[in-house]
């Protein structure tokens, strides 16, 4: 028998949730605040929080030094392109595993997930050589393919989980009505799994947007996204904390705004099928 939630327990739970949320958000808040400080204020001891001379100088310097819009456009292309390709590949794969499983399906899923545990640096050298031989080094096409492959196991796993919540009898009925395989996936399965697919798309965009290892090692200038834009403010002479914070704020702002406006859809998709 479920225990009733008392007002005190509800208040404590809410307070704990806010505390965890603020703890997670604090580094982002600190980065944003530091971006409005001078370099001297950014490294002051003790640190200053709100009471300092606010300035936009760091943003002006960042704009003058780097072509922010070019990095932003590269990030949009890489995140969007890798997500579209990933969904195109993952939907049929997840459909097959969810509705036409074999005795090796679980092994395949575990193997796919295990590839995420492989240290990326372990395959950097062969990947670098392949990119050189194929002329993909520092190209958007090459990075798009890499980001798609890196995140593909997660996309397949998420879609597989969502598809498993859809009764197979619905697809059987569609087949009896003469639906082809394409009709089954496009017109029956996909509309029913829209919340799950949408949350998968959002998560993949975030992962691709924040990917740093491959973008820093497989690009130089032409295809460099915002992660490379941030890294350019680290130099042998030291870190320029205020300017680095301004660059970081400009890099994370688009994805923060996207996450804020799509949070309901993301939560809905991540909890899809959780409540019967």
C-alpha positions as CSV (number, residue, x, y, z in Angstrom):
1,X,0.0,0.0,0.0
2,X,1.5,3.3,-1.1
3,X,2.4,5.7,1.8
4,X,0.9,9.1,1.6
5,X,3.2,12.0,0.9
6,X,3.1,14.5,3.8
7,X,3.5,18.2,3.2
8,X,6.8,18.2,5.1
9,X,8.2,15.3,3.0
10,X,7.1,17.0,-0.2
11,X,8.8,20.3,0.9
12,X,12.0,18.5,1.8
13,X,12.0,16.6,-1.6
14,X,11.4,19.9,-3.4
15,X,14.2,21.6,-1.5
16,X,16.6,18.7,-2.2
17,X,15.7,18.9,-5.9
18,X,16.3,22.6,-6.0
19,X,19.6,22.2,-4.2
20,X,20.8,19.5,-6.7
21,X,19.7,21.6,-9.6
22,X,21.5,24.7,-8.3
23,X,24.6,22.7,-7.6
24,X,24.6,21.4,-11.2
25,X,23.9,24.8,-12.7
26,X,26.4,26.7,-10.6
27,X,29.4,26.1,-12.9
28,X,27.5,27.5,-15.8
29,X,26.4,30.5,-13.8
30,X,29.9,31.1,-12.7
31,X,31.2,30.9,-16.3
32,X,28.6,33.4,-17.4
33,X,29.4,35.8,-14.5
34,X,33.2,35.5,-15.2
35,X,32.6,36.5,-18.8
36,X,31.6,39.9,-17.6
37,X,34.6,40.5,-15.4
38,X,38.1,41.8,-16.2
39,X,41.0,39.4,-16.3
40,X,42.1,40.7,-12.9
41,X,38.7,40.2,-11.4
42,X,38.4,36.7,-12.9
43,X,41.5,35.5,-11.0
44,X,41.0,37.6,-7.8
45,X,41.4,35.9,-4.4
46,X,38.9,35.8,-2.7
47,X,36.7,35.5,-5.8
48,X,34.0,38.1,-6.4
49,X,30.5,36.9,-7.2
50,X,28.1,39.7,-8.1
51,X,29.7,42.9,-6.9
52,X,32.2,43.8,-9.5
53,X,32.5,46.2,-12.4
54,X,30.5,44.5,-15.2
55,X,32.1,44.8,-18.7
56,X,31.4,43.7,-22.2
57,X,35.1,44.0,-23.2
58,X,35.6,40.2,-23.3
59,X,32.8,39.7,-25.8
60,X,34.2,42.5,-28.0
61,X,37.6,41.0,-28.0
62,X,36.2,37.5,-28.8
63,X,34.2,38.9,-31.7
64,X,37.2,40.8,-33.1
65,X,39.6,37.9,-32.7
66,X,37.5,35.1,-34.0
67,X,34.8,34.6,-36.6
68,X,32.1,33.3,-34.2
69,X,29.4,32.9,-36.8
70,X,31.6,30.5,-38.9
71,X,32.2,28.3,-35.8
72,X,28.5,28.5,-35.0
73,X,27.5,27.5,-38.5
74,X,29.9,24.5,-38.4
75,X,28.4,23.3,-35.1
76,X,24.9,23.6,-36.5
77,X,25.8,21.6,-39.6
78,X,27.7,18.9,-37.7
79,X,25.1,18.5,-34.9
80,X,22.2,18.6,-37.4
81,X,23.8,16.4,-40.0
82,X,25.0,13.7,-37.7
83,X,21.6,13.6,-36.0
84,X,19.7,13.3,-39.3
85,X,22.0,10.5,-40.5
86,X,21.9,8.8,-37.1
87,X,18.1,8.7,-37.1
88,X,17.9,7.4,-40.7
89,X,20.2,4.5,-39.7
90,X,18.9,3.9,-36.2
91,X,15.1,3.8,-36.9
92,X,15.3,0.7,-39.2
93,X,17.9,-0.9,-36.9
94,X,15.8,-0.4,-33.7
95,X,12.7,-1.5,-35.6
96,X,14.4,-4.8,-36.5
97,X,15.7,-5.4,-33.0
98,X,12.4,-4.5,-31.3
99,X,9.9,-6.3,-33.7
100,X,12.0,-9.0,-35.5
101,X,14.4,-10.0,-32.7
102,X,16.8,-12.9,-33.0
103,X,18.6,-14.9,-30.3
104,X,21.6,-12.5,-30.8
105,X,19.7,-9.2,-30.5
106,X,20.6,-8.6,-26.9
107,X,24.3,-9.5,-27.6
108,X,24.3,-7.0,-30.5
109,X,22.8,-4.3,-28.3
110,X,25.4,-4.9,-25.6
111,X,28.2,-4.9,-28.1
112,X,27.0,-1.6,-29.5
113,X,26.9,-0.1,-26.1
114,X,30.3,-1.5,-25.2
115,X,31.8,0.5,-28.0
116,X,31.0,3.7,-25.9
117,X,33.4,2.3,-23.2
118,X,36.3,2.2,-25.6
119,X,38.7,5.1,-25.0
120,X,38.5,7.3,-28.0
121,X,42.3,8.0,-28.0
122,X,42.8,4.3,-28.6
123,X,41.4,4.6,-32.2
124,X,42.5,8.1,-32.9
125,X,45.7,7.2,-34.8
126,X,43.9,4.8,-37.3
127,X,41.1,7.2,-37.7
128,X,43.5,10.0,-38.4
129,X,45.2,7.9,-41.1
130,X,41.9,6.9,-42.7
131,X,40.8,10.6,-42.8
132,X,44.1,11.5,-44.5
133,X,43.8,8.8,-47.1
134,X,40.2,9.6,-47.9
135,X,40.7,13.3,-47.9
136,X,38.2,13.9,-45.0
137,X,40.6,15.6,-42.6
138,X,39.2,19.0,-41.5
139,X,36.0,18.5,-43.5
140,X,32.4,18.8,-42.4
141,X,31.5,15.5,-44.1
142,X,34.2,13.6,-42.3
143,X,33.2,15.0,-38.9
144,X,29.5,14.5,-39.5
145,X,30.2,10.8,-40.2
146,X,32.3,10.5,-37.0
147,X,29.8,12.2,-34.8
148,X,27.0,10.0,-36.2
149,X,29.0,6.8,-35.6
150,X,30.1,7.9,-32.1
151,X,26.5,8.6,-30.9
152,X,24.8,5.8,-33.0
153,X,24.8,3.2,-30.1
154,X,22.9,5.6,-27.8
155,X,20.4,6.5,-30.6
156,X,19.7,2.8,-31.3
157,X,19.4,1.9,-27.7
158,X,16.9,4.8,-27.0
159,X,14.8,4.1,-30.1
160,X,14.8,0.3,-29.3
161,X,13.5,1.1,-25.8
162,X,10.7,3.3,-27.1
163,X,9.8,0.9,-29.9
164,X,9.5,-2.0,-27.4
165,X,6.7,0.0,-25.7
166,X,4.6,-0.1,-28.8
167,X,2.3,-3.2,-29.1
168,X,3.4,-5.4,-31.9
169,X,-0.3,-6.2,-32.7
170,X,-0.6,-2.7,-34.2
171,X,2.1,-3.5,-36.8
172,X,0.5,-6.9,-37.4
173,X,-2.8,-5.1,-38.2
174,X,-1.0,-2.7,-40.5
175,X,0.5,-5.7,-42.4
176,X,-2.9,-7.3,-42.7
177,X,-4.2,-4.1,-44.3
178,X,-1.5,-4.3,-46.9
179,X,1.1,-2.0,-45.4
180,X,4.6,-2.4,-46.9
181,X,7.7,-2.3,-44.7
182,X,8.2,1.3,-45.6
183,X,4.6,2.2,-44.7
184,X,4.9,0.3,-41.5
185,X,7.9,2.3,-40.4
186,X,7.0,5.7,-41.8
187,X,3.2,5.8,-41.4
188,X,2.6,3.6,-38.4
189,X,5.7,3.2,-36.1
190,X,7.2,6.7,-36.5
191,X,4.1,8.7,-35.6
192,X,3.4,6.6,-32.5
193,X,7.0,7.0,-31.3
194,X,7.3,10.8,-32.0
195,X,7.9,11.6,-28.3
196,X,10.8,9.1,-28.1
197,X,12.2,10.1,-31.4
198,X,12.1,13.8,-30.5
199,X,13.9,13.2,-27.2
200,X,16.5,11.1,-29.0
201,X,17.0,13.9,-31.6
202,X,17.4,16.5,-28.9
203,X,19.9,14.3,-26.9
204,X,21.9,13.6,-30.0
205,X,22.1,17.2,-30.9
206,X,23.4,18.1,-27.4
207,X,26.0,15.3,-27.5
208,X,27.2,16.2,-31.0
209,X,27.3,19.9,-30.1
210,X,29.4,19.3,-27.0
211,X,31.8,16.7,-28.6
212,X,35.3,18.0,-28.2
213,X,37.8,15.1,-28.6
214,X,37.1,14.3,-32.3
215,X,36.5,17.9,-33.3
216,X,39.8,19.1,-31.8
217,X,41.8,16.2,-33.3
218,X,40.3,15.9,-36.8
219,X,39.9,19.6,-37.6
220,X,42.2,22.6,-38.0
221,X,40.2,25.6,-39.3
222,X,37.7,24.9,-42.1
223,X,35.3,22.6,-40.2
224,X,36.1,23.6,-36.7
225,X,33.0,24.0,-34.5
226,X,32.4,25.9,-31.3
227,X,34.4,23.4,-29.2
228,X,37.5,24.4,-31.2
229,X,36.4,28.1,-30.8
230,X,36.6,27.6,-27.0
231,X,39.9,25.8,-27.1
232,X,41.5,28.6,-29.0
233,X,41.5,30.7,-25.8
234,X,43.9,28.4,-24.1
235,X,47.5,29.3,-25.0
236,X,51.0,28.4,-23.8
237,X,51.2,31.8,-22.0
238,X,48.3,30.7,-19.8
239,X,44.5,30.9,-19.6
240,X,42.6,34.1,-20.2
241,X,39.8,33.2,-17.8
242,X,37.5,36.1,-18.6
243,X,37.8,35.8,-22.4
244,X,37.6,32.0,-22.1
245,X,34.4,32.3,-20.2
246,X,33.0,34.7,-22.7
247,X,33.8,32.3,-25.5
248,X,32.3,29.4,-23.5
249,X,29.1,31.4,-22.9
250,X,28.8,32.2,-26.6
251,X,29.3,28.5,-27.4
252,X,26.8,27.1,-24.9
253,X,24.1,29.8,-25.3
254,X,22.4,28.3,-28.4
255,X,22.2,24.8,-26.9
256,X,21.0,26.1,-23.6
257,X,18.2,28.0,-25.3
258,X,17.3,25.0,-27.3
259,X,17.2,22.8,-24.1
260,X,15.2,25.4,-22.3
261,X,12.4,25.6,-24.9
262,X,12.4,21.9,-25.5
263,X,12.6,20.6,-21.9
264,X,9.0,19.5,-21.8
265,X,9.4,17.4,-25.0
266,X,12.7,16.0,-23.7
267,X,11.3,15.0,-20.4
268,X,8.2,13.5,-22.1
269,X,10.4,11.5,-24.4
270,X,12.8,10.3,-21.6
271,X,9.8,9.1,-19.5
272,X,8.0,7.6,-22.5
273,X,6.5,4.2,-21.4
274,X,7.6,4.7,-17.8
275,X,4.0,4.9,-16.5
276,X,1.6,2.2,-17.5
